[in-house]
Amino acid sequence: MFLELRARGFELLTQKSPEDLTGYAISLVGPAYDDEFLQRIKANKPGLLKVLLNRWDPDFEAIQQEGAP
């Protein structure tokens, strides 16, 4: 999902959010998207957070490099 978002021109940002069950919120910056796309992002939030926060993913650097513009 991370690579798809980057390929579509999105920038993903995280910030701590005590109100969220994961403890983090994800913000998207980029082109317009529809509700179906937003639901896919929400469904993949745990995996996206792993990549964005560099946690539990041994391939983090490769994923980040492939997703770079």
C-alpha positions in Angstrom: 0.0 0.0 0.0 2.8 2.4 0.8 4.4 2.0 -2.6 1.0 2.4 -4.3 0.4 5.7 -2.4 3.8 7.0 -3.3 3.4 6.0 -7.0 0.1 8.0 -7.0 1.9 11.1 -5.7 0.9 11.0 -2.0 3.1 12.1 0.9 2.2 10.3 4.1 2.7 12.0 7.5 2.3 10.5 11.0 1.8 12.2 14.3 1.1 11.0 17.7 -2.6 10.9 18.5 -3.7 9.7 22.0 -7.3 9.6 20.7 -6.5 6.9 18.1 -6.3 3.2 19.2 -2.9 2.8 17.4 -1.5 6.0 19.1 -0.9 7.6 15.7 -2.8 9.4 13.0 -1.8 9.3 9.3 -2.3 12.3 7.1 -2.2 12.3 3.3 -0.9 15.1 1.2 -1.5 14.8 -2.5 -4.0 14.3 -5.3 -7.7 13.9 -4.7 -9.0 10.6 -3.6 -12.5 9.0 -3.1 -14.0 7.3 -0.1 -13.2 3.8 -1.4 -9.5 4.7 -1.5 -9.7 6.2 1.9 -11.2 3.0 3.3 -8.4 1.0 1.8 -5.9 3.3 3.5 -7.7 2.9 6.8 -7.8 -0.9 6.4 -4.0 -0.9 5.9 -3.2 1.6 8.6 -1.3 -0.9 10.8 1.0 -1.9 8.0 1.5 1.7 6.8 2.5 2.7 10.4 5.0 -0.1 10.5 6.7 1.3 7.4 6.4 5.0 8.3 7.6 4.5 11.8 10.3 2.0 10.8 9.0 -0.7 13.1 9.1 -4.4 12.7 9.9 -4.4 9.0 13.4 -5.6 8.0 12.8 -4.3 4.5 12.1 -0.7 5.5 15.0 0.9 3.7 14.2 -0.9 0.4 10.6 0.0 0.6 11.4 3.6 1.3 13.9 3.8 -1.5 11.5 2.3 -4.0 8.8 4.7 -2.9 11.0 7.8 -3.3 10.1 10.1 -6.2 
